[in-house]
Amino acid sequence: MPTVYIHATRLTGKLTVQPFLSEEEERRAVAFKFKRDEKRYRECHGRLRHQLAHYTGTSPKKLTFRNGPFDKPELADKAWHFNLSHSDDLYAAAFCQDHPVGIDIESGANHADLLDLVSHVCHPAERARLESLSSDQEKRRLFLCYWTAKEAFLKAIGCGFQQAPETVCIVGDPFSGQATVEAPIAEAAPGGWNLHFLEIAESHVLTVAAPREFAVQLVESPFDA
């Protein structure tokens, strides 16, 4: 069975392996206003390069990236598909040899008014489910599930939030660990995608979008510690 490999770890603030950033990555790194954000960027992209090197059998330094449609980063030779996300000090990345995938991790900690975004993000069916919940804590958690699921799916198909998120409907119960997606776009064939909600931290929601027939496996590598 084709497999999507997930790496998730807490950022340490320092990287014990050489990042081997490209010139473009260096430009992005030094453009951050705050040193903390620059360090996180370097660590995330350093981890990504070493993990891709593990899967491709290529030196981290020799990996070449390009921007695909809608500027989604991809390997120039498309030997493996990948997607990266980070929130606060948590890092998560998805790797798959056979098909594009998407991943998103969020905490909502920086959004005191998180539920004010419901009308901008949620499909009417999702809003009805949210309104049926009595606990604000449950509402915030479910909203984060919807948010990360939409972002993971839209990143997987390559368009991101250029597709209006409220047109995408998450079908099923994210609290069960899996759901599917419906959207008025060709890439969202009925039953074509599964959304996997992985428990890695109480403070965050992590969602992976993968083709229905693919397994999702949370793994560790020497670069996850």
C-alpha positions in Angstrom: 0.0 0.0 0.0 1.4 3.5 -0.9 2.4 5.3 2.3 2.6 8.9 3.4 5.4 9.3 6.1 4.9 12.0 8.7 7.6 13.6 10.8 6.6 15.8 13.7 8.9 17.2 16.4 9.4 20.2 18.7 11.9 22.7 17.4 14.9 23.1 19.6 16.1 26.6 18.6 19.3 25.2 17.3 20.1 22.6 14.6 22.9 20.1 15.2 23.2 19.3 11.5 24.2 21.6 8.6 21.1 23.3 7.1 22.6 23.5 3.6 20.2 26.3 2.6 20.0 27.5 -1.0 20.6 31.1 -2.0 16.9 31.7 -2.1 16.4 30.1 1.3 19.2 32.3 2.7 17.4 35.4 1.3 14.2 34.3 2.9 15.9 33.5 6.2 17.6 36.9 6.6 14.5 38.8 5.6 12.7 37.9 8.9 12.4 40.8 11.3 12.9 38.8 14.4 15.9 36.5 15.0 13.6 33.9 16.6 11.7 33.5 13.3 14.9 33.3 11.3 16.2 30.5 13.5 12.9 28.6 13.2 13.0 29.0 9.4 16.6 27.7 9.2 15.8 24.8 11.5 12.6 23.8 9.7 14.3 23.9 6.3 17.4 22.2 7.5 15.3 19.3 8.9 13.3 19.2 5.7 16.5 18.9 3.6 17.9 16.1 5.7 14.7 14.2 5.8 14.3 14.5 2.0 17.9 13.3 1.7 17.0 10.3 3.8 14.2 9.4 1.4 15.8 10.2 -1.9 19.3 9.0 -1.1 20.7 12.4 -2.2 23.0 14.7 -0.2 21.0 17.5 1.5 23.2 20.0 -0.2 22.4 18.7 -3.7 18.7 18.8 -3.4 17.2 21.3 -5.9 13.8 22.9 -5.4 11.5 24.8 -7.8 8.1 26.4 -7.5 5.3 24.4 -9.1 1.8 25.8 -10.0 0.6 28.4 -7.5 4.3 28.6 -6.3 4.0 25.3 -4.3 7.6 24.2 -3.6 8.6 20.8 -5.0 11.8 18.9 -5.8 13.0 19.7 -9.3 13.1 16.0 -10.3 9.9 15.2 -8.4 11.5 12.1 -7.0 9.4 12.6 -3.8 6.5 14.8 -2.9 6.6 16.7 0.4 4.8 19.4 2.4 5.9 21.3 5.4 4.1 23.2 8.2 5.1 24.6 11.6 3.2 26.4 14.4 4.9 28.0 17.4 7.7 25.5 18.2 6.2 22.5 16.5 7.4 21.2 13.1 5.6 18.7 10.9 6.4 17.4 7.4 4.8 14.9 5.1 6.7 12.8 2.5 5.3 10.5 -0.3 6.9 9.0 -3.3 3.7 8.4 -5.2 1.4 11.4 -5.0 1.2 15.0 -3.8 0.2 15.4 -0.1 -0.6 18.2 2.2 -0.1 18.9 5.9 -1.0 21.6 8.3 -0.5 22.2 12.1 -2.0 25.0 14.1 -2.6 25.9 17.7 -4.9 28.9 17.5 -2.9 30.4 20.4 -2.3 33.6 18.5 -6.0 34.1 17.8 -8.0 35.1 20.9 -10.9 35.7 18.6 -10.5 32.4 16.7 -14.3 31.7 16.4 -14.8 35.1 14.8 -13.2 33.5 11.7 -15.9 30.9 11.3 -17.9 32.8 8.7 -14.8 33.3 6.6 -13.5 29.7 6.7 -16.4 27.3 7.3 -18.9 25.8 4.9 -22.6 26.1 6.0 -22.7 22.5 7.1 -19.6 23.0 9.2 -21.1 26.1 10.8 -24.2 24.1 11.7 -22.0 21.5 13.4 -20.1 24.1 15.3 -23.3 25.8 16.5 -24.5 22.4 17.8 -21.6 22.3 20.3 -22.1 23.9 23.8 -18.5 24.1 24.8 -16.3 26.9 23.5 -13.3 24.6 24.0 -14.9 22.0 21.7 -15.9 24.6 19.2 -12.3 26.0 19.0 -10.9 22.4 18.6 -13.4 21.5 15.9 -12.8 24.8 14.1 -9.0 24.1 14.1 -9.7 20.7 12.7 -11.7 22.3 9.9 -9.0 25.0 9.3 -6.1 22.6 9.2 -8.0 20.1 7.1 -8.8 22.7 4.5 -5.3 24.0 4.4 -3.8 20.5 4.2 -6.1 19.6 1.3 -5.6 22.8 -0.6 -1.9 22.6 -0.2 -2.0 19.0 -1.4 -3.7 20.0 -4.7 -1.4 23.0 -5.0 -3.6 26.0 -4.9 -3.7 26.9 -1.2 -6.2 29.5 0.0 -6.5 30.9 -3.5 -9.5 28.6 -3.4 -12.1 30.1 -1.0 -12.0 27.9 2.1 -15.7 28.2 2.8 -16.4 26.4 -0.5 -14.6 23.3 0.8 -16.6 21.1 3.1 -15.1 18.6 5.5 -17.4 15.6 5.7 -17.5 13.3 8.7 -16.3 13.8 12.3 -12.8 15.0 12.7 -12.9 14.0 16.4 -13.0 10.3 15.1 -9.5 10.8 13.6 -10.6 10.8 9.9 -12.8 12.7 7.5 -13.2 13.3 3.8 -13.6 16.4 1.7 -16.0 17.8 -0.9 -15.3 20.9 -3.0 -16.5 22.3 -6.3 -13.1 21.7 -8.0 -11.9 18.9 -10.2 -9.3 17.7 -7.8 -11.9 17.0 -5.1 -13.5 13.9 -6.6 -16.0 12.3 -4.2 -14.1 10.0 -1.8 -10.8 10.7 -3.5 -9.1 12.1 -0.4 -8.9 11.2 3.3 -8.1 13.7 6.0 -6.1 12.2 9.0 -6.1 14.1 12.3 -3.0 13.0 14.3 -2.7 13.4 18.0 0.8 14.8 18.7 0.1 17.5 21.3 -2.9 18.7 23.2 -2.1 22.3 22.3 -2.1 21.7 18.5 -4.1 20.1 15.7 -2.2 18.3 13.0 -4.0 17.2 9.8 -2.7 15.3 6.8 -4.5 15.2 3.4 -3.7 12.0 1.4 -5.3 10.0 -1.4 -8.0 7.6 0.0 -6.0 4.4 -0.7 -2.8 5.6 1.0 -1.7 4.7 4.5 -0.4 7.4 6.8 2.5 6.6 9.1 4.0 8.7 11.9 7.7 7.9 11.9 10.9 9.1 13.5 14.2 10.0 11.9 17.7 11.0 13.3 16.6 14.6 12.6 13.4 14.5 14.7 15.1 14.8 18.1 
